[in-house]
């Protein structure tokens, strides 16, 4: 019996490693793009760093929208893949893309026509508004491409084609970094565009990634990037998608908007705080790469197992995933700690900004663990079992009834110093730990959400 359990454990760890590795590479390149933006703009000026950091909050919100729709689709697609129903997966992809394109068009229109108004949400500094507005106008193209590719690649990941998804992102991110250098510094005869060059590079790389997705779709045998499925109708699947995915989408939106409110708070505390936070976000992204990769891979693997109706095996696998998450969270904290002296050595900020940067990085050495556990459970384990409602309620209360009001109170009423405000904002992940862990132990998240005879009724 022990030998049989040991074999099962080995199979799980091999499967999780095969999924985690490409996802980590993908997340690493994503973090590298953000890092390249900050490093290159560091030579342009602190105002460019601050403006792009603030304007990027809209991309962060939009990413969470696409991530929510993608993980919502993954909840269904991973289980239907375990069940062997490929047609249901294709229809779910079309449903998810309807929603993603609506959001992409909304953000693209706003970025193109009212970018100054978008910047005024975060700052009243006229220089930052001007630089950020020029950045947002050119980002509008990337938003549209992103709305298509993010859902398609999420569906590919849900059926285990993680390597293909990663290769698409490798292409986009590599091009982004190269084009960043070309347009920021005016290399190869290109104009020297500074912050605007970052947006042009991003949009160009996203266009190329979209083209590559069409090539993969044409050559692939299973899941296609076929816009005809945008109009496919299936009452049961649409109902399930709305019931399961919209709470996931709502969860990610309220979380990302609340996290953007942190930037609103920091943005009104001065450009030094904004510039320091820009570097911190980059370092923290590197620290959470392995943790978030574990959450994504675990969610896919658990979804496949639950779709096969092996519920007890899924419960046991979730326990193994949690052990791995604690380990990766500790590793992430050590990465942030190890990176701190290098960042402090090469960042060219004002004396006050450097002071903020040092202590913000130290705070993030433990903050990574809080984010790792909550992300794995809420976005990985719970969603694999079709439970997206708990995360929505939990984050709504934690972020909007605790963290955001506390941040505004500390910054604008009590007038706390910048570092105290930042410290209080970084307690958000730990406040919800007791409820998240209790829900995990209850097992209420574990559900098979697939249906039989889906297309007989249509």
Order of alpha helices (4+ residues) and beta strands (2+ residues): alpha-alpha-alpha-alpha-alpha-alpha-alpha-alpha-alpha-alpha-alpha-alpha-alpha-alpha-alpha-alpha
